[in-house]
């Protein structure tokens, strides 16, 4: 059975925006893509910048690192772009994906990733 934690209200994350929430001590990037809420790990696997501080375009979140800007699909957590400079991006990997439930206007995030 999957456990969930209430993190906030849907209105806290408008369409096209992201917000960081903490679930069981782990930072999670919560994004609203076309009215649907998604959640992935918030710590970029490049060097740990907060993805929720980055930019979102559609379903693609870009890490706020000023020189690299690694990109992830916020609906799946999959890495979609990384710098061609492999030495910079050693260890870059997909972000963990969390299950999301919406109940009575509140966002609930799984306490453990469903993938990752």
Backbone bond lengths (Angstrom), bond angles and torsions (degrees), N, CA, C in turn:
res aa  C-N    CA-C-N  psi(-1)  N-CA   C-N-CA  omega(-1)  CA-C   N-CA-C  phi
1 X - - - 1.454 - - 1.533 109.47 -
2 X 1.310 115.35 137.74 1.458 121.32 -179.09 1.524 108.79 -91.18
3 X 1.334 115.91 131.18 1.460 120.78 175.11 1.519 109.19 -93.37
4 X 1.337 115.67 145.94 1.458 122.13 -179.56 1.523 110.06 -124.80
5 X 1.333 114.67 153.35 1.454 120.90 176.24 1.527 108.54 -126.28
6 X 1.326 116.32 132.70 1.465 120.80 177.14 1.526 108.17 -74.13
7 X 1.346 116.37 127.02 1.461 119.84 -176.46 1.528 113.88 -113.64
8 X 1.309 117.56 -23.51 1.462 119.77 -178.69 1.507 110.71 170.75
9 X 1.325 114.27 -168.93 1.452 120.28 -179.99 1.523 110.40 -101.42
10 X 1.314 116.06 152.28 1.462 120.91 178.23 1.524 110.15 -55.86
11 X 1.324 117.79 -37.45 1.464 121.26 -179.42 1.533 112.15 -63.99
12 X 1.339 117.57 -16.75 1.470 121.44 177.53 1.527 111.99 -71.02
13 X 1.343 116.49 -17.34 1.470 121.43 -176.94 1.539 107.75 -129.12
14 X 1.344 116.68 85.54 1.473 119.59 -179.09 1.530 111.99 -64.89
15 X 1.323 116.03 161.20 1.465 121.85 177.43 1.528 109.67 -53.07
16 X 1.342 114.97 132.20 1.464 120.76 178.61 1.516 114.55 80.58
17 X 1.326 117.77 11.65 1.471 122.11 -178.89 1.523 110.33 -124.08
18 X 1.344 114.25 165.16 1.469 121.84 177.94 1.520 108.77 -131.48
19 X 1.317 115.07 157.92 1.460 120.88 176.00 1.522 108.83 -151.82
20 X 1.317 115.68 144.04 1.468 121.42 178.05 1.528 109.41 -89.85
21 X 1.332 114.77 133.36 1.457 122.31 172.87 1.522 106.97 -128.42
22 X 1.319 116.70 157.06 1.460 121.02 177.20 1.524 108.52 -110.45
23 X 1.338 114.89 127.03 1.459 121.96 179.87 1.529 107.41 -123.74
24 X 1.313 116.25 115.78 1.473 121.73 -179.57 1.533 111.57 50.04
25 X 1.337 116.82 43.26 1.457 121.98 176.92 1.513 114.81 81.21
26 X 1.316 118.09 1.40 1.468 121.25 -179.18 1.523 109.63 -112.86
27 X 1.347 116.11 128.95 1.457 119.97 177.64 1.520 110.44 -73.93
28 X 1.339 114.94 133.94 1.455 122.65 -177.38 1.528 108.22 -126.58
29 X 1.326 115.93 133.40 1.459 122.64 175.85 1.524 107.64 -89.87
30 X 1.326 116.08 116.51 1.462 121.83 -179.96 1.525 107.32 -107.52
31 X 1.326 116.29 126.89 1.460 122.07 -176.44 1.519 110.96 -127.52
32 X 1.319 115.10 147.11 1.455 121.39 176.43 1.529 107.57 -108.38
33 X 1.322 115.94 107.78 1.464 122.61 -179.93 1.525 107.90 -108.66
34 X 1.305 115.54 109.02 1.473 121.52 178.51 1.526 112.60 53.24
35 X 1.337 116.66 38.17 1.454 121.01 176.94 1.510 115.32 88.69
36 X 1.325 117.70 -1.58 1.467 121.28 177.70 1.529 109.04 -110.73
37 X 1.327 116.01 133.23 1.464 122.04 -177.93 1.527 109.99 -88.83
38 X 1.350 114.90 133.69 1.465 122.67 178.79 1.528 108.42 -129.32
39 X 1.339 116.53 156.43 1.463 120.43 -179.81 1.525 110.58 -142.57
40 X 1.347 114.84 129.62 1.464 122.04 175.23 1.529 108.21 -134.40
41 X 1.315 116.73 169.06 1.455 120.35 175.57 1.518 110.07 -56.74
42 X 1.326 116.98 142.78 1.465 120.89 -175.39 1.523 113.35 -91.84
43 X 1.309 117.81 -15.70 1.466 121.33 -175.46 1.526 109.77 -93.12
44 X 1.347 115.93 110.06 1.465 119.99 -179.98 1.521 109.90 -57.74
45 X 1.311 115.80 133.55 1.465 120.56 -178.01 1.522 112.48 -72.19
46 X 1.329 117.96 -5.79 1.470 120.92 177.47 1.526 109.92 -70.26
47 X 1.345 117.44 -69.58 1.469 119.80 175.50 1.525 112.45 -141.71
48 X 1.322 116.23 20.18 1.450 119.63 168.93 1.521 117.17 92.60
49 X 1.317 118.83 9.96 1.463 119.21 175.91 1.528 109.37 -62.65
50 X 1.333 116.00 152.89 1.456 121.86 178.85 1.525 109.81 -78.44
51 X 1.339 116.22 117.15 1.464 120.03 -179.84 1.528 111.87 -62.59
52 X 1.311 117.63 -31.91 1.466 119.93 -179.54 1.530 112.00 -67.39
53 X 1.329 117.04 -14.20 1.470 121.38 174.31 1.524 111.59 -89.42
54 X 1.329 116.85 -2.35 1.460 121.70 -179.19 1.514 111.90 -86.70
55 X 1.317 115.18 -158.32 1.468 121.74 -179.83 1.515 109.08 -113.65
56 X 1.338 114.75 148.65 1.460 119.42 175.95 1.526 108.21 -122.45
57 X 1.326 114.65 134.69 1.461 121.90 177.06 1.526 106.36 -132.10
58 X 1.326 115.83 105.90 1.461 119.00 -172.85 1.513 108.95 66.66
59 X 1.336 115.89 -118.19 1.465 119.66 179.25 1.534 112.23 -106.33
60 X 1.327 117.20 7.77 1.464 121.05 -178.04 1.525 110.61 -102.10
61 X 1.326 115.71 122.27 1.459 121.85 176.44 1.527 107.71 -102.11
62 X 1.335 115.78 135.31 1.458 122.17 179.01 1.512 109.34 -110.31
63 X 1.314 116.58 126.47 1.459 122.64 177.31 1.530 109.06 -57.96
64 X 1.334 117.44 141.45 1.461 120.08 -177.94 1.532 115.10 -77.40
65 X 1.331 118.62 3.61 1.468 119.61 178.58 1.528 108.79 -53.63
66 X 1.323 117.98 128.54 1.468 120.65 -172.33 1.526 115.54 -66.52
67 X 1.318 118.81 -20.92 1.461 119.95 -175.24 1.526 114.57 -112.71
68 X 1.305 118.05 -13.46 1.462 119.05 -172.66 1.523 112.38 -118.48
69 X 1.327 118.50 -58.75 1.462 121.35 177.77 1.511 115.26 67.20
70 X 1.319 117.15 50.17 1.457 121.89 176.24 1.531 109.20 -56.62
71 X 1.344 116.97 144.17 1.468 121.66 -174.99 1.529 111.23 -119.82
72 X 1.336 114.26 140.96 1.460 122.06 179.61 1.523 109.64 -132.56
73 X 1.328 115.65 149.71 1.458 121.63 172.18 1.523 106.74 -83.72
74 X 1.309 117.04 113.72 1.456 121.01 -174.95 1.532 112.14 -71.58
75 X 1.320 117.87 -13.90 1.467 120.12 178.34 1.526 112.34 -84.67
76 X 1.337 116.67 -18.94 1.470 120.70 -177.60 1.534 113.18 -127.25
77 X 1.316 117.20 -21.41 1.460 121.86 -173.98 1.521 112.95 85.44
78 X 1.319 116.97 -2.81 1.474 120.94 -176.35 1.530 111.84 -69.23
79 X 1.321 115.44 138.34 1.461 123.15 172.79 1.527 107.40 -69.02
80 X 1.336 117.45 126.54 1.458 119.74 -179.25 1.527 112.85 -114.87
81 X 1.330 117.52 -18.39 1.465 120.62 176.13 1.513 109.69 -157.59
82 X 1.312 114.30 140.07 1.462 119.94 172.51 1.510 108.09 -142.34
83 X 1.298 115.96 161.26 1.450 121.88 -179.41 1.524 109.94 -58.65
84 X 1.338 117.30 141.92 1.464 119.29 175.78 1.522 112.67 -68.40
85 X 1.325 116.70 -11.02 1.469 120.91 178.02 1.518 109.21 -79.63
86 X 1.328 116.41 86.52 1.464 121.57 -173.43 1.523 112.04 -54.38
87 X 1.308 117.87 -35.95 1.469 119.43 -178.57 1.523 111.25 -62.27
88 X 1.330 117.14 -28.46 1.462 120.40 178.10 1.523 110.06 -75.54
89 X 1.319 116.57 -36.72 1.452 120.93 -170.27 1.522 114.96 -103.47
90 X 1.319 117.48 20.62 1.461 118.13 175.83 1.518 109.56 -55.04
91 X 1.291 116.77 131.91 1.466 121.21 177.61 1.512 114.76 86.82
92 X 1.321 118.28 -3.60 1.465 119.04 177.47 1.519 108.27 -65.68
93 X 1.319 116.19 131.30 1.461 121.10 -175.92 1.527 109.42 -146.73
94 X 1.326 115.39 174.34 1.453 120.59 175.65 1.527 110.34 -58.53
95 X 1.316 115.45 153.78 1.464 121.36 175.47 1.532 108.76 -89.86
96 X 1.332 117.87 148.56 1.461 118.84 175.81 1.531 110.28 -64.76
97 X 1.312 116.51 144.96 1.462 123.71 179.70 1.522 107.91 -106.96
98 X 1.335 116.42 136.32 1.453 122.03 179.50 1.522 110.26 -113.85
99 X 1.321 116.02 144.95 1.459 120.99 176.53 1.528 108.65 -74.87
100 X 1.328 115.99 144.34 1.461 122.58 -179.13 1.522 109.38 -124.14
101 X 1.327 115.36 136.61 1.464 121.52 171.82 1.526 107.63 -126.32
102 X 1.313 116.04 142.43 1.458 121.49 174.42 1.524 107.64 -115.93
103 X 1.330 115.34 125.75 1.465 120.48 178.48 1.520 109.13 -136.94
104 X 1.309 116.64 122.48 1.464 122.68 177.42 1.534 112.52 52.23
105 X 1.340 115.68 37.58 1.460 120.36 177.50 1.517 114.72 83.67
106 X 1.322 117.81 3.96 1.467 122.00 179.55 1.528 110.68 -106.63
107 X 1.327 114.95 147.66 1.462 122.27 178.77 1.525 108.66 -96.85
108 X 1.335 115.74 128.51 1.457 122.66 174.62 1.526 107.52 -118.70
109 X 1.327 116.43 130.58 1.472 122.43 -179.35 1.527 108.48 -114.84
110 X 1.339 116.16 138.58 1.469 120.21 176.90 1.524 109.03 -60.98
111 X 1.332 116.31 143.49 1.463 120.47 -176.68 1.522 112.08 -78.88
112 X 1.320 116.74 -13.38 1.468 121.45 174.20 1.532 107.59 -131.37
113 X 1.332 116.60 148.99 1.479 118.37 179.56 1.514 111.64 -63.96
114 X 1.337 115.85 150.43 1.457 120.20 174.72 1.525 109.49 -88.75
115 X 1.320 116.63 -15.24 1.457 122.83 175.27 1.509 106.75 -154.94
116 X 1.324 115.01 140.99 1.466 119.21 176.86 1.433 109.83 108.99
